[in-house]
């Protein structure tokens, strides 16, 4: 029993120099493919070339690590233990960036173990999905923020209901002794239709009287700290 366990943990799965070079080259090629995919499908406000380059490097490094590990169980356990003590604190501002990080790791793993076809097919499928769904436009959600005298609370609510009916969603209502603040969620299409029919929405709200300010803020899917 001891001999079997010893042999299991001593399995090295040695590769030829040609296989090692091939693993790394294929990982680099897929990393470049991911680089191009990120550049094409990125829809955020700020495109980070440094982050995109790091995706290529991560693919190559993951493929290199997997090539070193091979089917050596002892080495793989040691690698897991070493990586478990590393904590990454970099803020991910776009949820899609997380997908690309996992993509690079998975592609590197596949290349490291020699499953080039799986890596290639999976990468192409991921690119097509990101490209197709990236072309689908959202409804351009907007936040309409209204702050004014508390005595005009009912008038503001009545006006919003009259122009948007139930389509404007009241997300927040903050009040103190003298003022009230409303935050409505609307869409760009709703705002456009209202202003085409009745004129400027902000002017109409100011005409209610007792309004301090009216802000319209475009929402996006980015996450920030």
N, C-alpha and C positions, 0 to 999 in steps of 0.2 A: 504493500500500500504506500509506504514511504517512497519507494522507488518511482511509482507511478506519479505521485504528486511532484516529486523532484523533476521528473522528465517533463511534466506538464508546464511547470514554471520555467524550465530551461529552454523551451521551444523558441527558437530564434526566428525562424522564417526568413533566412538570409536571402537577399535579393542581389541580382547582378547589377553592375554599374549601369547597364543599359535600362533596366527596369526602374532604377532610382531616377535617372535622368528623365525617362519618359513620364513617370508620375509627376515630377515637378513641372515639366514643360506643359503637360496637359492641364495641371492646376493653374499655371500661369495663363494659359489660353482661356480657360473658363473665367479666370479673374478679370481678364480684359473684356470678355463678353459681358460680365456683370457690370463692369465699369461703363460700358456703352449703354447697357440697359438702364442703369441708374441715371445717366446723363439724359437719356431720351424720355424716360417716364417720370422724372422728378417734377413735382407740381408745387413744391413749397415756395415760400417767398425768398429764401436764401439758398442758393446752390453752393455746397461746400465741395470744392475740388479736392481738398485735403482728405475729407472723409471718403470720397470716392476712390482716391488712390489707396487709402488704407484698406478698402475692400479687396483690392487686387493683392496687396501684400498679405492680408489675412488668409486669403485662399491658398496662396503659395505656402505660407507657414503651416497652416493646418494640414495640407498635403504632405509637407516635409515631416511633421510630427507623426502622422499616421504611417508614413513609410518607415520611420525609425521604430515605431512600436511594433508594426507588423502583427504577428499573432503571439507576441511575447506577453503573457499574462502578467508576469511580475513587473515588467517595465510599464505596462499600461496602468496597473494599480498605482505605481509610483507617480506616474504622470497625473493621474486623477487627484492624488493627494497633494501634489505640488500646485496644481491649478485651483484646488479648493480653497487655498489660503489667499488667493488673489481676489481683491474686491474692486470692481470697476465702478467709478462714480461719475462717469461722463453722462451728461444729460442728453437724452434722446428727444429732440424737438419735434420730430415727425414720426408718427407710429410706423410708417412704412420703412423707415430706416432700420427698425428692428428686424423686419423681414429680410432685408438685404444682408444684415449681419448673420442671421441664421443660414441664409442662402450660401454665403461664402464658406461658412463652417461645414455645411453638408457637402458642398461641392469638393472642398478640400479633403474631407473624409473619404468620399467616393474615389477620388483620384489616388489617395494614399494607399488604398487597399486594391487598386487596379480595376475598379468598376467604372471604366470610362464611359461606357454606353449609358449606364444609369445616370451618371453625372451630366452627360450631354443632353439626354432626353428630359431629365428633370429641370435643367436650366432653361431649355427652350420652352418647356411648358410654363415655367414660372414667368418668363419674359412675356409670353403671349397673354397670360392672365393679367399681369400688371399693365400691359399696354392696352388691352381691350377695356378693362375696368377703369383705367386712368382716363380714357376718352369719354366716359360717362360723366356728364356734368352734374354737380349737385344743384340744389335749388337756391343757392346764394343766400343763405340765411343772414339776416341782419337783426341787430338789436336797436330798438327805438327807445331812447332814454328821455324821459320827461320829468323835469323837476319844477315845482311851483308851489304856490300857496295852498295850504291844506284846505282852505275854504273852496278851492276850485277842483277838489278831488272828484266829486260827482260829475262835474261838467267835462272833465278830461275823459273819464270813463265812458260817458255817454257819447262823446264825439268819436272816440276810438271804435265804439260798437257801431256807430252809424256809418262809418266809412269802411270798416273791415269786417263788420258782422262778427262772427265767431272765429274768423281766420287768424286774427292777431292774438297770439297766446301771451297772457300776462304771466311773466316768469317771476318778477319780484315787485313788491310794493313796500317801500320803506317810508316810515312816517316819524316825525317828531312833533313837538308842540305846535310848530308854525308851518312846517313844510311837508310835502309828500313827494316821493319819487317813484315813478313807474318804469319798469323795464319790460317792454313787449318784444316778442320774437315774431318777426315778419319775414317775408321773402322779397327779393328784388322785383319779382314779377308782380306781387301784390302792390308794392309801393308804386311801380310804374303805372299800373291800371288805375289806382286811386288818383294819382296826379294827372293822368290823362283825362279823367272824368271830372275832377273837382279842383284842379289847380294844385299849387304847392301845399304839401301836407304841413310843413313846418309853419308856414304863414297862417294856416288855418288854426293850428294849435296855439300860436301866439295871440291870435285874435280872441281866444277864450278869455285872456286876461289873467294876470297874476302868475305868469309863467317865467321862471328864471332862465331856463335853457332847454333846448331840444337837441339831442345828439343822436346821430344815426351811425352805428358802428357795424362794419362788416365782420362776420364771424369766419373763422377758419378752423382747420383740424389740427393745427400745430399745438404742441404741448410745451410749455415753458415753465421754468421755476420762478 
